[in-house]
Amino acid sequence: ASHATEENGGTIYLSGGDSGKITCQQIAKSDMSSVRLAVLSCCKTGGSEYIRYFGTNGIRRAFTIAGAKDVLTSFWDIDDIVTAVFMHRFYSFLSDGLSPCMALSETKTYLKNITALRFAQDDLLALSDTLLQANLKDVYRTLRDYCSSVDDDEKLFSSPY
């Protein structure tokens, strides 16, 4: 399942029905002309295949065809904990009024530079509320334990791996 944010701040949820699967064709046929930002926070959602005469074909393109103004995808595998931190910070920058492009840039810079101590002071409490409300207690515990196991000045997410 995916979700996209409409101009008025609402959310559109797409469902794959009983199978849980949704196709690019189903997405492309949706009306997302009011969608400001579609966020696909899963691994490798930016990948696509090249089809002769048609260009690249993939889920990102399906959202664009459906009318979404911006689409955030990933070209790599990303750890669940890092995804939670990334999305928390990304949406924080968006709510501060940054454009999706600037929020993405600021989020990447933040993740490269944030130390364990600064993360614990600035983000861990707010993120823990979100994770616990989403019933992701294991993710919260892993993140909390990791922060307390490293030096205060260690950069938590600077490694590309």
LUMTOR-271661 format. One record per residue (C-alpha): z, y, x; residue in one letter; residue number from 0. Coordinates in Angstrom, 1 decimal, m for minus. Each point is the difference from the previous one (the first is absolute). Example, Ala and Ser with C-alpha at 12.3 -4.5 7.8 and 13.67 -1.06 7.14 Angstrom:
<pts>
<<7.8, m4.5, 12.3>, A, 0>
<<m0.7, 3.4, 1.4>, S, 1>
</pts>
This chain:
<pts>
<<0.0, 0.0, 0.0>, A, 0>
<<m0.7, 3.5, 1.2>, S, 1>
<<1.0, 3.4, m1.2>, H, 2>
<<m1.6, 3.5, 0.1>, A, 3>
<<1.6, 3.4, m0.7>, T, 4>
<<m1.6, 2.2, m2.5>, E, 5>
<<m0.3, 3.8, 0.3>, E, 6>
<<3.0, 0.5, m2.3>, N, 7>
<<2.2, m2.3, 2.1>, G, 8>
<<m0.3, m3.0, m2.3>, G, 9>
<<m0.9, m3.4, 1.3>, T, 10>
<<m2.8, m2.4, m1.0>, I, 11>
<<0.8, m3.7, 0.6>, Y, 12>
<<m2.8, m2.5, 0.2>, L, 13>
<<0.7, m3.6, m0.8>, S, 14>
<<m1.9, m3.1, 0.8>, G, 15>
<<1.2, m1.7, m3.2>, G, 16>
<<1.4, m3.5, 0.1>, D, 17>
<<m1.6, m0.8, 3.3>, S, 18>
<<1.5, 3.1, 1.7>, G, 19>
<<m3.4, 0.7, 1.5>, K, 20>
<<m2.1, 3.1, m0.6>, I, 21>
<<m3.6, 0.3, 1.3>, T, 22>
<<m1.7, 3.0, 1.6>, C, 23>
<<m2.4, m0.1, m2.9>, Q, 24>
<<2.9, 0.4, m2.5>, Q, 25>
<<1.4, 2.9, 2.0>, I, 26>
<<m3.4, 1.7, 0.3>, A, 27>
<<m0.5, m0.1, m3.8>, K, 28>
<<3.4, 1.7, m0.6>, S, 29>
<<0.2, 3.7, m0.7>, D, 30>
<<2.0, 1.6, 2.8>, M, 31>
<<m1.5, 3.4, m0.2>, S, 32>
<<3.5, 1.5, m0.5>, S, 33>
<<1.4, m1.9, 3.0>, V, 34>
<<0.9, 2.2, 2.9>, R, 35>
<<1.1, m2.8, 2.3>, L, 36>
<<m0.3, m3.8, 0.0>, A, 37>
<<2.4, m1.7, 2.4>, V, 38>
<<m0.7, m3.6, 1.0>, L, 39>
<<3.1, m0.8, 2.0>, S, 40>
<<m1.0, m3.5, 1.1>, C, 41>
<<m1.4, m1.4, 3.2>, C, 42>
<<m3.7, 0.6, 0.8>, K, 43>
<<m0.9, 1.7, m3.3>, T, 44>
<<m2.4, 2.2, 1.9>, G, 45>
<<m2.2, m2.9, 1.1>, G, 46>
<<m3.4, m0.4, m1.5>, S, 47>
<<m3.3, m1.9, 0.5>, E, 48>
<<m3.3, 1.6, 0.7>, Y, 49>
<<m2.7, m0.8, m2.5>, I, 50>
<<m3.6, 0.8, 0.9>, R, 51>
<<m1.3, 3.0, m2.0>, Y, 52>
<<3.3, 0.6, m1.7>, F, 53>
<<2.3, 0.9, 3.0>, G, 54>
<<3.6, m1.1, 0.2>, T, 55>
<<1.6, m1.8, m2.9>, N, 56>
<<3.7, m0.4, m0.5>, G, 57>
<<3.1, 1.0, m2.0>, I, 58>
<<0.1, 3.5, 1.4>, R, 59>
<<m3.6, 0.6, m1.1>, R, 60>
<<0.8, m1.4, m3.5>, A, 61>
<<2.8, 2.6, m0.5>, F, 62>
<<m2.4, 2.7, 1.2>, T, 63>
<<m2.7, m1.1, m2.4>, I, 64>
<<2.6, 0.0, m2.8>, A, 65>
<<0.7, 3.6, 0.8>, G, 66>
<<3.1, 0.1, 2.1>, A, 67>
<<0.0, 3.1, 2.1>, K, 68>
<<1.9, m1.4, 3.0>, D, 69>
<<0.7, m3.6, 0.9>, V, 70>
<<2.6, m1.1, 2.6>, L, 71>
<<m0.7, m3.4, 1.5>, T, 72>
<<0.9, m1.9, 3.2>, S, 73>
<<m2.3, m1.7, 2.5>, F, 74>
<<2.8, m2.0, 1.6>, W, 75>
<<2.8, m2.4, m0.8>, D, 76>
<<3.2, 2.0, m0.6>, I, 77>
<<3.6, m1.3, m0.1>, D, 78>
<<1.7, 0.3, m3.4>, D, 79>
<<2.9, 2.1, 1.4>, I, 80>
<<m2.4, 2.4, 1.7>, V, 81>
<<m2.0, 0.2, m3.2>, T, 82>
<<3.1, 1.0, m1.9>, A, 83>
<<0.9, 2.6, 2.6>, V, 84>
<<m3.5, 1.3, 0.1>, F, 85>
<<m0.4, 0.3, m3.7>, M, 86>
<<3.4, 1.7, m0.4>, H, 87>
<<m0.9, 2.6, 2.6>, R, 88>
<<m3.6, 0.4, m1.2>, F, 89>
<<1.1, 0.7, m3.6>, Y, 90>
<<2.7, 2.3, 1.3>, S, 91>
<<m2.6, 2.1, 1.8>, F, 92>
<<m2.2, 0.0, m3.1>, L, 93>
<<2.9, 1.2, m2.1>, S, 94>
<<0.4, 2.8, 2.5>, D, 95>
<<m3.4, 1.2, m1.0>, G, 96>
<<m2.1, m1.4, 2.9>, L, 97>
<<m3.5, m1.3, m0.8>, S, 98>
<<m0.5, m3.8, 0.3>, P, 99>
<<m1.8, 0.5, 3.3>, C, 100>
<<2.8, 2.2, 1.5>, M, 101>
<<2.7, m2.3, m1.4>, A, 102>
<<m1.7, m3.0, 1.7>, L, 103>
<<m0.2, 1.9, 3.3>, S, 104>
<<3.6, 1.1, m0.2>, E, 105>
<<1.2, m3.5, m0.9>, T, 106>
<<m1.8, m1.6, 3.0>, K, 107>
<<1.5, 2.7, 2.3>, T, 108>
<<3.5, m0.6, m1.5>, Y, 109>
<<m0.2, m3.8, 0.4>, L, 110>
<<m1.1, 0.4, 3.7>, K, 111>
<<2.9, 2.3, 0.8>, N, 112>
<<3.0, m0.8, m2.2>, I, 113>
<<3.1, m1.3, 1.9>, T, 114>
<<2.5, m2.4, m1.4>, A, 115>
<<2.7, 2.6, m0.3>, L, 116>
<<m2.3, 2.6, m1.7>, R, 117>
<<m1.4, m2.6, m2.4>, F, 118>
<<3.5, m1.1, m0.9>, A, 119>
<<1.0, 3.6, m0.6>, Q, 120>
<<m3.1, 1.2, m1.8>, D, 121>
<<m1.5, m2.9, m1.9>, D, 122>
<<2.0, m3.2, m0.1>, L, 123>
<<2.3, 1.0, m2.9>, L, 124>
<<m2.9, 1.2, m2.2>, A, 125>
<<m2.2, m2.9, 0.9>, L, 126>
<<2.9, m2.5, m0.6>, S, 127>
<<0.4, 1.3, m3.6>, D, 128>
<<m3.8, m0.6, m0.6>, T, 129>
<<0.1, m3.4, 1.5>, L, 130>
<<3.1, m1.1, m1.9>, L, 131>
<<m1.4, 1.3, m3.3>, Q, 132>
<<m3.1, m2.0, 0.7>, A, 133>
<<2.1, m3.1, 0.6>, N, 134>
<<m1.0, m0.1, 3.6>, L, 135>
<<3.5, m0.7, 1.4>, K, 136>
<<m1.3, m2.1, 2.9>, D, 137>
<<m2.4, 2.7, 1.1>, V, 138>
<<2.9, 2.5, m0.1>, Y, 139>
<<2.3, m2.3, 2.0>, R, 140>
<<m2.6, m0.7, 2.6>, T, 141>
<<m0.7, 3.7, 0.5>, L, 142>
<<3.7, 0.9, 0.1>, R, 143>
<<0.7, m2.8, 2.5>, D, 144>
<<m2.9, 0.9, 2.1>, Y, 145>
<<1.0, 3.7, 0.2>, C, 146>
<<3.6, m0.9, 1.0>, S, 147>
<<m1.2, m2.5, 2.7>, S, 148>
<<m2.0, 2.5, 2.1>, V, 149>
<<0.9, 3.0, 2.1>, D, 150>
<<0.3, 3.3, m2.0>, D, 151>
<<m2.9, 1.6, 2.0>, D, 152>
<<m2.3, m3.0, m0.4>, E, 153>
<<m3.2, 0.8, m1.9>, K, 154>
<<0.0, m2.5, m2.8>, L, 155>
<<m3.7, m0.2, m1.0>, F, 156>
<<m1.9, 1.3, 3.0>, S, 157>
<<m1.4, m3.4, 1.0>, S, 158>
<<m3.5, m0.7, m1.5>, P, 159>
<<1.2, m3.6, m0.6>, Y, 160>
</pts>
